[in-house]
Amino acid sequence: MSDTVSAPVSGIASPAARRGGTLTMVGAGDVDSLDPALAYHTVTRGILRACTRQLVGYAASRDRGEAGRIVADLATEVPTVSNGRVSRNNTRYVFSLRKNVRWDTPSGVRRVTAADVVRGIKRLAHPQASSPGLAYYLSTIEGMAKFRDALANTPRQAVADRLEHTEISGIRALGSGEVVFTTRYPTSDFLNILALPFATPAPAEYLDLIPGGQAFAQVAASNGPYKLSQYLPGDRIVLERNQAWEPASDGLRAAYVDRIVIREGLSEREAHELVATGAADMLWDVQPLTEKLPELQGSNDPRFEVYPAGLLSPYLVINLRSPACDHATGKLRVRQALQYAVDKAAVSQVWGGPGLNDVADQILPPLCTAHRDVGPYRTEAGRGDPDLARKLLAEAGYPNGLTFRLVFRNHDIHPETAAAVRVALARAGIGVELIGVSINELFSLYLSRPAGEESWDLALTGWEPDWYGNNARTYLQPLFDSRGVAEDGDWGANYGRYRSERVNDLLTAALTSADEARAGAGFRQVEAEVLRDAAIVPILFAHQYWLHSERVRNWLPYPVLNGDLTNLWLDGE
């Protein structure tokens, strides 16, 4: 089989495309980490798309269906049962690597090998800094949990040796060009998990580094079309062409621009004005100013891009462990009252109106292939039903209402969102004490810490899927799975400490199905149970929207949520 790819599989090659130039992006913050083992933020994934490759991936496209289709990247083909690369019992996957994919490392250029693929997965379980995506691999790859446990409490000086020489039964490198994965059970979305940036191969130079450590930027290796040439935290990131990248090996990334510069540390207003005036090309980690949205929408400004992205955002977390008001949140009727009390239409207006979001009456959005329209608490136009909410509160033993503490981010549109929720709940006799905090405090002091459970009752946050298409797992497992979680243990993104053995059993059945349709039916059962328990209040499915300059062409929103930097070009320089 030839390793040459004649054109991007997305079909985006265009005679109008122009090569060259510098793409300048502007924003406020920094990346969470440039290390693929740790990087999770949306904007960071844009950089990783440019600098790293995985066994399989997604083509850039405006078509959501196309963007959710798994295609080969480092691998010569996508494993299937029909091509003999997936076993009949759907637990063994064989990948052959392209021969013309090479690393650019500080120590030189060399081929990406099967050992690099194995090493990349192993680093996710590093005892000094485990990956936020580790749960995906622990739950699917045979022997991954045993490997993680074997590394636990390993002295710092011994970690590199144990990482390199401790085997995982479910991952084997066969020579330099073939790698075999064995899963614990049939898994309909295993290839989606391998397409995540977490599954990026790792060169041997990474062994002596703690993932995400300060030294990583100095040894960061690239096997994609761009490489990191400068990183000044909080100030600037610069990507330049990777001369070791062979265009014929890559059907996903056209790499039209020569250089990508990201300027950080600007205010939202500064960043917006730079792009609006053409002094910069794209926003980086901020969205267009809320006050400018009506004008941008009303004029159909071609620089303003809006796309559904499957964001469950915002939603209302209900703290089931709160002791407030005689453990009110632990009572089903109270949680049902909250479903009817929230005025989702009012929140929609805060978030830019119906053109930029849809009212959410369920958890799985239309972009998810498992989605079917349901709405057990749906109200007319999403405005809620405060009379019914009051009735449910009375049935729960609160005829005179009650008061909750609501924690939220004190930035951007989030304070206005919290205020809209407070007004809506007041209609139903529910008082709200607002607690505004930074995003770091929201998670570190409230949502992710058992010690903070007694200081809040409700919280506003959002959730973004890790991939498109067959992605029901990415909503339901993180937010509602309590299998193996001790009461005082790590609940992850299950912020409300929701526990249901029925849901756990249904999740297990869905997650261990090799058939996507059967898995989808199982995930819908999970969703139905969670909604029946009123564990959270879905509010909106928010769209993503961006602003770029007039000279940006071929901006494609998927598979990277803030646009694929490797397939756009600049009209003029």
Buried (B, 14 or more C-beta within 10 A) or exposed (E): EEBEBEEBBBEBEBEEBBEEBBBBBBBBBBBBBBBBBBBBBBBBBBBBBBBBBBBBBBBBBBEBEBBBBBBBBBBBEBBEEEEEBBBEEBBBBBBBBBBBBBBBBEEEEBBBBBBBBBBBBBBBBBBEBBBBBBBBBBBBBBBBBBBBEBBEEBEEEEBBEBBEEBEBEBBBBEEBBBBBBBBBBBBBBBBBBBBBBBBBBBBBBBBEBBBBBEEBBEBBBBBBBBBBBEBEEEEBBBBBBBEBBBEEBBBBBBBBBBBBBBBBBBEBEBBBBBBBEEEBBBBBBBBBBBEBBEEBBEEEBEBBBBBBBBBBBBBBBBBBBBEBBEEBBBBEBBBBBBBBBBBBBBBBEBBBEBBBBBBBBBBBBBBBBBBEEBEEBBBEEBBBBBEBBBBBBBBBEBEEBBBBBBBBBBBEBBBBBBBBBBEBBBBBBBEBEBBBBEBEBBBEBBBBEEEBBEBBBBBBBBBBBBBBBBBBBBBBBBBBBBBEBEEEEEBBBBBBBBBBEEBBBBBBBBBBBBEBEBBBBBBBBBBBBBBBBBBBBBBBBBBBBBBBBEBBBBBBBBBBBBBBBBBBBBBEE
